[in-house]
Amino acid sequence: MRSYEEIRASVRDLRAAASGADRALTWVAPEALAVARTSRQQVEIFIPGAPLRASVSTVKEHLDHRTWYHGHEPIDANRIVIPHGPGYDQIAAVICKELIDAGVAEDREGAFTACEGLIAVALDPLVRQDDAVLGLLGELYALEALVSRATDDHVVTVLDGWQGWKPSLRDFELGRVGVEVKATRRPDSQHRLQGLHQAEPTVVDGVKEQLFLLSLGLEAADEDTEGSINLQDMVRRIEEQLAERGLAAEHIEGFRTHVRDYLRGLDPTSSHRPAWSAPHVVRFARLYDMNDEKVQEGVLRSSQVSSSSFVVQSSITYTMNLPPRVSGDLNPTDGPNQFAQRLLRAALG
């Protein structure tokens, strides 16, 4: 059985991949456990075989099973990516050592379950950073789709409608139309709601809000993946679009300021953090009409808890899992072109 020092040396000597297909696997337990290094210097841990079942939500969201390639050789395996930074090579080595000691060669599921808590701890800083980046990337993906399809006289209205950069009721407020944007790494439209209001249309002066929820499935990708997006490129692309549409410099600078406000003063186009250049592919873009009676029947509403005098409604958070289809082909609306056009028609006519 390999010692921690031997595993640490193997991790230290890993060569960074030039692309996703160029990774070089190093087996730390023959045919049972392998490591590699991404082009962004992150350590990948691979457990070959059928998909593993994670019980910790943090691990579940970052456990990725598919066919991977090292050189031109395919391998079906579960992958966990350990964050890059001081000390994380050692943490990756510790996880590998614990998996080996737990018997990953003989009992993959048992060893993985035994080490899941340790893996979750290692992923914690990645999750906290990931949440902010994923949320902003989702909102900018929506903003770019709307800006690119809005008429020239409505571009400023769309830009001003983005409210997600500050504390606000909705991520987008376009007249009586409100939009919540939820991005996930999961394969389904399961999202954490930070309050009942995120799934419930408001009523102001007798007028009911038309509420939509945009569910985006974002999957981490290799840098050479066609059609991938990242935060840095998305910000630059929107700035270029705004300039091409003839917006004044004050509007473009206002957009830059809002991005920095979202990231607590940091500028993703002038600073480098691995998460800001990390590529993603959009696996699905579903725009749900939250006013749909079938949706409202399936979500938690304020009327259901208003009679509970001991419950503080503002403290309620919950997880919602929307089906791929609610009302035939009408709800949700699929695809960036389709969801943007529907929102623009609803908000601007």
N, C-alpha and C positions, 0 to 999 in steps of 0.2 A: 504494500500500500504506500502510495507516494506521500511524502511529508509536505507540510505547509511550505517549507523553504523551497522545495522542488517545484511546487505548483506556482509559487510566487515568481520564481525565475522564469517559468514558462510564460506567464502572463506578461512579465516585464519585457520579454524578448519578442512579443508579438509584433508583426509588421502591419502597419496601417494599410488598409485596402485602398486601391485606387478607384474601385467601383464596387457595387454590390456583388457582381459576379466574380470579382477578383480576390475575394477574401481567402485567406489561408488558414484553414482549421488546424488547431493543435489539440490532439487528444490527451486529456489529463486522466481519463479512465477509458481504456480501449472500448470503442463502439458504444460507450454509455454516456460520456460527458466530454464536450469539446469547448474550446474558447477560440475567439478570433478578435480582431480589432477593426473597427470601422474607420472610414476615411476621416471622421471627426474625433478619432482617438478614444472612442468609447469601447469598452470591452463587451463583447457578445458572449453569452453563455448558452450553449446548445445541449438540449437533452433529446436525443433521437427517439423516434417512435410515434405512437398515436398521441392525439391531443391530451394534455394533462388537465385535470380539473383543479382550479384555484378556488379557495374559499375566502381569501382576503381580497376585498375590492381593488385595492391598490395593485396587487399582483395580477388580478384577473384582467385589468385594463391594459397591462403591459406585457402579458404573456401572449406571444404570437406564434401560432403554429401554421406552417406552410412548407412548401418545397423551397429549400435554399440551395445556393450554388457555391461551391468552392472550386475555383478553376472552372472546368466545364462539368464537374461531377455534382449531380443532385443529391440532396439529403432531406428526407422528411423529418422535421424536428421542431421542438418547442424552443423559442428563443426569448431570453430576457436580456435587455441592454442595460448595463450599469452606467450611471452618469460618469462623465469625464471630469477630473479634478484631483487636487492633491489628496492622496490617501485612497482613492477609489480602486486603483489596481490591487492594493492590499485587500480591500473589501471583497473584490471579485475572487481573489485567491481564497479568502476565508470561506466564502459561499461554496466554492468548488470543493474545498476540503471537507466542509460539513456534509455536502451531498454525498461525497465518497464514503465518509465515515458512517452515514446513515444507510448505506447500501444501495446507491443508485444503480449499480450494475445488476443487482438481483431484483430490486423492487423500486421501480422508477416512481410510482405513485406514492408509496410510503415515504421514500426519501424526500421527495418534493414537498409533501405535506409537513414533514418534520422540520424542513428548512424554510417554510413559507414566511414565517414571522421575521426571520433574519433578512430574507429578500425584500420584504416590505419596508424594513428600516432603511435598507440601502437605496430603495427607490424613492423615499420620502422627499428629498430635495428636488428630484426630477419631477415628481408629481406637483409640488407647489409651483415650480417654474412652468411646468407644462400647462397647468390650468390657465394661467394668465396668457401664455402664448397661444394656446389653442382657442381660448375665448376671443382674443383680438383677431387672430387669423380668420376665424369664422365670421366675425362682424365685417372685416375688410373684404372678405370674399363676397359677402352680400352687397356691400357698398359698391365694389367694382362692377358687379353685375347690374346694379341699378343705374349707376352713372353711365355705363357704356350703352344702355338702352333708353335712357331718358332723352327727351328732346332738349335742344339747347336752352330753351327758356325755363326748363325745369331742373337743370343740373344743380343750381344753387339750392333749390328747395330740397332736393334729395340729400345734398351734402349737409345742409343745416339740420336735416331730419335725423342724422346719426347722433344718438344721445348716449351710446354705450360707454363713452370715454369718461363719463361723470356719473355720480349717483342720480338715477332717474327711474321713472316708472317702467319705461320700455327702452330697448336697445335702439329702435327706430320709432320716431313719432312723425307721421306724415298725415297731417290733418286729423281726421277721425280714425285713421288707421294706425294701429300699434303693432309692432313686430318684436317678438322675442327671438333671439338667435341662440341656438344651443348646438355646440359642437361636441362630438364624442369620438373616442377611438373604438368604441364598441361596434359590432356589426349590425346593431339594431338601434331604433330611436328611443333609447332609454336615457333619460336625463334627470338630473337633480334640480328640483325647483326650490328657489329660495323664498318661498312664500306662496300663499294661495293666489295672489294677484297675478302671478306669471301665467296662469292657465285660465284666468277668469276675466272676461271683458268688463270694463268699467262702464258706469252710467253717469254722465255729467249733464246736468240740466235736462234730464229726460232723454238725452241722446245716447244710445248704446254704442260703445266703441266696437269697431271691426278689428278683431284681434287675430293675428296669425302667429304661428310658431314655426320658424325655419329650423329644421333638424338636419345637421350636416354630419356625415360620417367621414372623418379624416383619418387616414392611415399613414403611419410613418413609411417613408419610401427611401430607396437608394438615390444618390445624387444624380445618377444618369437616367432616372425614370422619366419617360416622356410624359409631359403634361403635369408634372409635379409643381407645387407651389411652396413658397416659404415666406416668412414674415417680411424679411428685408425686401425681396423682389416685389411683394404685394404693395408695400408702401410706395416704392418707386414707380410702379405701374400706375397707381392711382394718381400720383402727382403728375405724371406725364399726361394722363388722360385729362386731368383738370386743365392743364396748360393748353393742350390741343383743342379743348372745347372753348377756349378763350376766357377762362375765369381770371379775375384780377389776382395779383400777387398776394393780396391780403387774404383771399380765400384759401389759397394753397398753403400759405404760412399758418393760417388758422387750423387747417387739417393736420399739418406737422405738429403743431402745439397740442392738439387733441390726442394724437398718437403718443406723444411724450407724457401727457397727463395720464393716459391709461397705464403706461409703464413706469409711473412714478418718477418722471423726469428724465428717463433714459431715452436715447434716440437710437432705434435699431438700425438706421442707415449709416450712422457714423461710429457706432460702437460694435464690437464683435463679441457675441456670446453664441455658443453652439446652437442653442435652441432657436435663435432668430434666423439662422440660415438652414435649419433642419428641414428637409423636403417632406412634403405630404402629398398624397393623392386624395382627391375627393371621391369617395366610393358611392355616396348618395347625397342628394340635396332634395329634401321633402318639405314643402310648404303646407302646413296644416292650417285649415280654417278652424280656429278654436271656437267660433260661434256655432259650429255644427252641433246639432242636438246630440248626435251620437258621441261626439267628443265630450260634451259637457256631462253626459250621463256617466262617463267613465273616469272623470277626474274629481278631485276633492274640491268642493266649493264652500264658500264662506257660509252659505245658508245651512250647510250640514253641521257646522260646528258652532253657529251663532247661539244655539240653545244651550251649549255647554258653558255655563257661567264661570267655571273654574279654568277654562282654557284661554290662553292668551293667543289670539289668532296670529298676531305678528310674529310669534315665535315658531310657527309651524313651517317645517321644510319636509319635503318628501320626494321620492323617486317615482317618475312617471315613465311608462313604457308604451309608446304609441305604436299601433300595428302599421305595417307597410301600406295597408289599404283600410280606409274607414268607410267611405261612401263611394264604392265603385271606382270609376276613373276621375271623379270630381274632387276627391279629398283623400290624400294630399295631391298637390301639384308637384310633379317631378321635373328636375333639371334646372340649371341656372337660367337659361333663356326663358323657360316657362314660368318659374317663380317670379323672376324680375318683372316680366310683362304683366302677370296677374296683380302684383303689388302696385305697379304704376297705374294700371287701369282702376284699381280700387281706390287709390289715393288721389290721383290726378285726373281721372276720367279719360 
